[in-house]
Amino acid sequence: MARDAYGPLTEDLLAAALAAAGRLDEARQVLAQAGPIRTDYFFKVLATFRAMAMVGIGEKKGAEELYASLLPYRDAPPPSSGFTLAIRPVAYTLGELARLVGRDDEAATHFARAATIAERWNSPLGITG
């Protein structure tokens, strides 16, 4: 497994990939084993993957805390680990987490902000809520 080779750094990415592939039970297992998210320069990237996994499997436990942790980064450009990886804006992730926990008005605001950020960065993703 990826964790054996690369350590806990891969758990959130693996859980998000499994959820996206429809392998929800496996994604739940990996997410259940995931430890705390690193609070270093990888935080926004790993937190985004954790949120993707949570939304993908409908896991609400911990969503409020993750939402609160990401909220200060709402206006940040798409997260980057500093080398070759860049992912969607944090505002989009906040929108998904807000929608997951039933905060639809907040979700719409975050999705609109994400679209503005994506446009500023010439994102080809066409982000919509």
C-alpha positions as CSV (number, residue, x, y, z in Angstrom):
1,M,0.0,0.0,0.0
2,A,1.1,3.6,-0.6
3,R,1.4,4.3,3.1
4,D,3.9,1.5,3.5
5,A,6.1,3.1,0.8
6,Y,5.6,6.8,1.5
7,G,4.1,7.1,4.9
8,P,0.9,8.8,6.1
9,L,1.4,11.7,3.6
10,T,-0.4,9.6,1.0
11,E,-3.6,8.7,2.9
12,D,-5.7,11.7,2.0
13,L,-4.8,11.4,-1.7
14,L,-5.5,7.7,-1.7
15,A,-8.8,8.2,0.0
16,A,-9.8,10.9,-2.5
17,A,-8.8,8.7,-5.4
18,L,-10.7,5.7,-4.1
19,A,-13.8,7.8,-3.5
20,A,-13.6,9.2,-7.0
21,A,-13.3,5.7,-8.4
22,G,-16.4,4.6,-6.6
23,R,-14.6,2.4,-4.2
24,L,-16.3,4.0,-1.2
25,D,-15.8,1.2,1.3
26,E,-12.0,1.3,0.7
27,A,-12.0,5.1,0.8
28,R,-13.8,5.0,4.2
29,Q,-11.2,2.5,5.5
30,V,-8.2,4.6,4.4
31,L,-9.9,7.8,5.7
32,A,-10.6,6.1,9.1
33,Q,-6.9,5.3,9.4
34,A,-5.7,8.8,8.4
35,G,-4.0,10.7,11.1
36,P,-4.1,14.5,11.6
37,I,-3.3,16.6,8.6
38,R,0.2,18.1,8.6
39,T,0.2,21.7,9.5
40,D,3.2,22.6,7.4
41,Y,3.3,23.9,3.8
42,F,1.4,20.7,2.7
43,F,-1.7,21.6,4.8
44,K,-3.9,23.2,2.1
45,V,-3.1,20.5,-0.4
46,L,-3.7,17.6,2.0
47,A,-6.8,19.3,3.5
48,T,-8.2,19.6,0.0
49,F,-7.7,15.9,-0.7
50,R,-9.2,15.0,2.7
51,A,-12.3,17.2,1.9
52,M,-12.6,15.6,-1.5
53,A,-12.6,12.1,0.1
54,M,-15.1,13.2,2.8
55,V,-17.4,14.7,0.2
56,G,-17.0,11.7,-2.0
57,I,-18.1,9.3,0.7
58,G,-20.6,11.6,2.4
59,E,-18.6,11.7,5.6
60,K,-19.8,14.5,7.8
61,K,-17.8,13.7,10.9
62,G,-15.0,16.2,11.0
63,A,-16.3,18.3,8.2
64,E,-17.1,21.3,10.4
65,E,-13.6,21.2,11.9
66,L,-11.9,20.9,8.4
67,Y,-14.1,23.7,7.1
68,A,-13.0,26.0,10.0
69,S,-9.4,25.1,9.4
70,L,-9.6,25.9,5.7
71,L,-11.6,29.1,6.1
72,P,-8.6,31.4,6.6
73,Y,-7.3,30.3,3.2
74,R,-10.6,31.1,1.3
75,D,-9.0,33.8,-0.8
76,A,-5.8,32.0,-1.5
77,P,-4.7,31.0,-5.0
78,P,-5.0,27.3,-5.8
79,P,-2.9,25.3,-3.3
80,S,0.5,24.3,-4.5
81,S,3.0,22.2,-2.7
82,G,5.8,24.3,-4.1
83,F,6.9,22.2,-7.0
84,T,4.7,20.5,-9.6
85,L,1.3,20.0,-7.9
86,A,-1.4,22.6,-8.0
87,I,-5.1,21.9,-7.2
88,R,-8.4,23.7,-7.1
89,P,-8.9,26.8,-5.0
90,V,-9.6,26.4,-1.3
91,A,-12.8,28.3,-1.8
92,Y,-14.2,25.4,-3.9
93,T,-13.3,22.9,-1.2
94,L,-15.0,25.1,1.4
95,G,-18.1,25.2,-0.9
96,E,-18.2,21.4,-1.0
97,L,-17.8,21.1,2.8
98,A,-20.4,23.7,3.4
99,R,-22.9,21.9,1.1
100,L,-22.0,18.5,2.8
101,V,-23.1,19.9,6.2
102,G,-26.2,21.7,4.8
103,R,-24.9,25.3,4.6
104,D,-26.1,25.9,1.1
105,D,-26.0,29.7,1.1
106,E,-22.4,29.6,2.3
107,A,-21.6,27.0,-0.3
108,A,-22.9,29.2,-3.1
109,T,-20.8,32.1,-1.8
110,H,-17.6,29.9,-1.7
111,F,-18.3,28.5,-5.2
112,A,-18.7,32.0,-6.6
113,R,-15.4,33.0,-5.0
114,A,-13.7,29.9,-6.3
115,A,-14.9,30.8,-9.9
116,T,-13.4,34.2,-9.5
117,I,-10.0,32.8,-8.3
118,A,-10.0,30.2,-11.0
119,E,-10.6,32.9,-13.7
120,R,-7.8,35.0,-12.3
121,W,-5.4,32.1,-12.6
122,N,-6.7,31.1,-16.0
123,S,-8.0,27.8,-14.8
124,P,-9.3,25.5,-17.5
125,L,-11.5,23.7,-15.0
126,G,-14.6,25.9,-15.4
127,I,-15.4,25.6,-11.7
128,T,-19.1,25.8,-10.9
129,G,-21.0,25.0,-7.8
